[in-house]
């Protein structure tokens, strides 16, 4: 089994167990810090990621399922909305997710 298939299985399980699709993070399935954006919001592209915050910092990584196109961002501030992340994803992947 390829690594990206394992990620999909863990994502499916985490969303089923603890996720609230589309409510906590707009346009995404989310659970246990992992997310997958709705393909309707990405123009048909599959983008998956992980993110979180801790004591005034924020981190996220987003990429294609095969890992060939991936970005990671770490900041020294805790964002109060998803807008900065969505703008970075739009600049890197050319998709407008927006809330």
C-alpha positions in Angstrom: 0.0 0.0 0.0 1.4 3.4 -1.0 1.9 6.0 1.7 -0.8 8.3 0.3 -3.3 5.5 0.6 -2.4 5.2 4.3 -3.0 8.9 4.8 -6.4 8.6 3.1 -7.4 5.7 5.5 -6.3 7.7 8.6 -8.1 10.8 7.3 -11.3 8.8 6.6 -11.2 7.3 10.1 -10.4 10.6 11.9 -13.3 12.4 10.1 -15.7 9.6 10.9 -14.6 9.5 14.5 -14.1 13.1 15.4 -14.7 15.3 12.4 -17.4 17.8 11.6 -17.2 18.2 7.8 -17.5 21.8 6.5 -18.4 23.4 9.8 -15.2 24.0 11.8 -13.0 24.5 8.7 -15.0 25.7 5.7 -14.9 23.6 2.5 -13.0 20.7 4.1 -13.4 17.4 5.9 -11.5 17.7 9.1 -10.4 15.4 12.0 -7.5 15.0 14.4 -5.6 17.9 12.8 -5.8 16.5 9.2 -8.0 17.9 6.5 -9.0 17.4 2.9 -10.5 20.2 0.9 -13.7 19.6 -1.0 -12.9 19.2 -4.7 -15.8 21.5 -5.5 -13.9 24.3 -3.8 -10.5 23.4 -5.4 -11.8 23.0 -9.0 -11.4 19.3 -8.9 -8.0 19.1 -7.4 -7.4 16.9 -4.3 -5.5 18.8 -1.6 -4.8 17.3 1.9 -3.1 18.8 4.8 -2.4 19.0 8.5 -2.3 22.0 10.8 -2.4 23.2 14.3 -1.3 25.9 16.8 0.6 26.0 20.0 1.4 28.9 22.3 1.4 31.7 19.8 2.5 29.8 16.7 0.7 28.2 13.9 1.7 25.5 11.4 0.2 23.9 8.4 1.3 21.7 5.5 -0.8 21.2 2.4 -0.2 19.1 -0.7 -1.3 16.8 -3.4 -2.0 13.2 -2.4 1.2 11.9 -4.1 3.3 14.5 -2.2 4.8 16.0 -5.4 3.5 19.5 -4.7 3.6 20.4 -1.1 4.0 23.5 1.0 4.6 23.9 4.8 4.2 27.2 6.7 5.1 28.0 10.3 4.4 31.4 11.8 5.1 33.0 15.1 1.5 34.1 15.6 -1.7 32.3 16.1 -4.1 33.2 13.3 -7.7 34.0 14.3 -9.2 32.9 11.0 -8.5 30.6 8.1 -8.0 33.5 5.6 -4.2 33.7 5.7 -3.9 30.0 5.1 -6.4 30.1 2.2 -4.5 33.0 0.6 -1.2 31.1 0.8 -2.9 28.0 -0.7 -4.4 30.1 -3.5 -1.0 31.6 -4.3 0.8 28.3 -4.4 -1.8 26.0 -6.0 -3.9 28.5 -8.0 -7.2 27.5 -6.3 -9.4 29.9 -4.4 -10.9 28.1 -1.4 -12.0 31.2 0.7 -14.5 30.9 3.5 
